[in-house]
Amino acid sequence: MGTTMTQIESAQAARLGNFGGAFDWDHLVQEDRVHQRLYTDAAIFDAEMRNVFGGTWVYLAHESQIPDVDDYITAKLGLRPLIMTRDGDGIIRALYNRCSHRGTTLCRFEKGNKRSFQCPYHGWNFLNNGQLRGVPWADGYGQNPAKDPKFNLAQVPRVESYRGFIFGTLNADAASIGDHLGPIRKPIDEWLDRNPGGKVVVCEANRIKYKGNWKLAYDNSGDGYHVLYSHRSLLETENRFADETAEKGMSYYKVAPDEQPMYMQYMGNGHHFKDKRPNLQPRNGGLWSIESLHPGMEHVAHKLRTRFGDGAEALLDLAGSEPVNINVFPNLSLLGNHIQVFQPLSFEETDTIWYGTKIEDVDGTIGEEVLNDINTLRMRTQEGFPNFGEVDDVTNFEQIQRGLRCQEDEWIYMNRGLGIPGRIRTLEDGTIKAPATDEMFMREYIKEWKRLMKAEPALTIRREP
């Protein structure tokens, strides 16, 4: 290509073989079961990093993490390290965190504010729009690399936001992010709109690593069948005080969960939604009433009730955990007040990151003191599940990965609810609804996974011209 470079480059040359044709996907993914190789085969994982984490929209970051010009955080697109930055013109970019000279990681900090990034290896310096700014002793080159666009940083060619959630894809043919999200936008909107101004601000995170495949976390993200058994200790902890007047936490799973009004809904493109809100009392304070006790929370609640009377209940609900699981394929889950991200590391290792969120006094009606009280309660309630519930889940994931070493026992079943007349309904908008304990969402999302794995996506990267 010489010293000229188009703005969009095809990434097809980077492929290592035709992954889409290397496997019999129809054999590996069947109506009621999937083959254990989906979780244990390194070659399938490599194909996923291209066809899934390159071929569809992937959650990268939240706009509140880079609110100001020149802010940045480091992130990933599958295994690809990124620098998410808001450049000098306010444009959000997903730069490859890779020096275009010899390939070393360019930025080695998690977050900050910088107009440019200097490579620690040879000192090449890049503006935060990706352009090469300069190199040391440029006269050692026949042509100054800073004048050749091929040395500008590669970046994700398509970066779009939906209400603060930033997504990226390498697929030039992908639909817009709005069309891709489709019906899952409604529960995302509802999750946001219960907060002042329809906004949240991302805080620090609980970070948990487990020895298992990333799909085990996504399989579990809508699973209502395991709660009573896997999270028994959490349920007991939430309801440990005999004088409490209401059942706390996920107590609605204790008795006949199939018959509860909560439900699971498949929303297309791999996305699904478990709605537990119908189990709650539809009143101000109904959400707060099921929060288990945490040290100090009763004092803040008393303070707000003393000041606002009955009006305090709506404020306290802002600190309560919204009983939903909104799952955006392949790597994002909104649950409670958390933003959870699934980050694959290998076919048998995954990071699961639980970002807390806080609210803002968008229109000045709450006041700084009350805002601090609500966010204090909100942070305390968000300590619960990652520390007392997620540890149950990742233990299950690791034990599944261990069990799948029994290679001769080939199949994983996901047939709960299948074939029972009237149990699963397709709605007028094309979404599919089932009881919250069914595995319908697994059967449906894995169809999208299979479609992507069969595809030949037109992957590209972008450089500033």
C-alpha positions, 0 to 999 in steps of 0.5 A: 500500500506504500505510504498512502492509507485509506481512512477505512482499512479492511481487516480481512488479511488478519484472518487466520483461516475460515473459522465460519467453515471450520465447524459444523455449527448446526451439529454443535448447536441444536434445539435443546442442547449445545456441545461442550466444545462451545466452552472448551475449544480454544479455536472456537474461542478465537473465532468468537473474538472475530465473529462475535466480538468483532462482528456485532456491537459490543459494549465498551464504556459509559460516557460518564467515565469520560465526561470531559475533553481529553478524558480517557479510560482503557477498555477492551473489544474482545481481546483487543486493548483499547483507549476510550477517549473524548478527543479535543473536539469532544468526539468519542473514539475507541483507539487501539491501544497499540503503538503503530511502530512496533506494537507495544501497549501505548497507554498503561494507565486505567484512566486519566486526562491527556491530549496525547499518548507517548509510547514508553518504548521508542517515544512515538507520540500520538494525539488523542484523535489517533494522529501520530504527532511526532517521533524522536530523531525523525531524520533517521527515516527516509520520510518522517513517519508523522507525515504518513497516515499509515502510522496513525493509530488504528481505531474502531471504525464504528462507535455509537452511543445509546443514552450514555452506553458506548458500543463499538463494532468492526463490522462495516455492515452492522445496523445502527446501534438503535436498530441493533438494540431493538426492543431491549431499548424499552427496559434500558429506558425504564432503567434509566428514567427512574433516575433524575434526568434519566441519567446515571454516573458510573463509579468504581467497580467490583472485579472478579475473575473466574476460571471459565468460559465467558458464555457461562456468565451470559447463560446465567444472566437470565437464569431464574432457575438457580436462585433458591439453591445457588444463593441460599446463603444470600437469601438467609443473610438478607432475611436474618432479622426476625423482626423485619416486616417484609420479605427481603431481597429475592425472597419471591423465589422461595415459593413456586417461582414458576407461578410468580408474575415475574417473567423472562422475555427474549428481545432479539439479536441475543438480548433478553430481559428478566423482569421481577418488578411485578413481584413488588408492591406498586407503591412508593417505598415498595422497592426500598421495603425489600432492601436487606439491612446494612450498617447505618442505612436505618439512620439515613432512612430515618433522617429522610423520613423525618424531613420529608415524611411520606415523600421520603419513600420515593427518594429511598426507592432511588437507592433501592436495587431495581429488580431487573436483569437487562442483558445486551449480547454479548457482554453487558448486563444491567441489574439492580443499579449495577452495570456488569460487563463480561470480559473474555480472557481465554476460552477458560478465563473471564473477568466479570466487572460490576460497576456501581452507579450513582445519581445526579441532581440534574434539575437542582430539586434534590439538594446536595445533602439529600443527594449525598444521602441517597448515593451513600445508601445506593453505594451500600446496597450495591455492595451486597450482590457482588460480594455475597451473590456473584461469588456463588455464581462464579463458583458454579461457572468454575465447577461447570468448566471443570465438569466439562473436562469429561469430554465423552459426556458431550452435551449441555442441555437447555430444555426447561420449558421446551414443548409445554403447550401455552408456556412460551408465547411469541408476542405481536412485536416478535419478542418471546415471553416465558416464565422466569425459570425457563431456559428459553432465553438460552435457546434463543440467544445461542441461535444468534451466536450461531448465526454470527459464527456462520457469518463472514463479517466485513471487519475493518479498522479506521485511521485518521487520514 
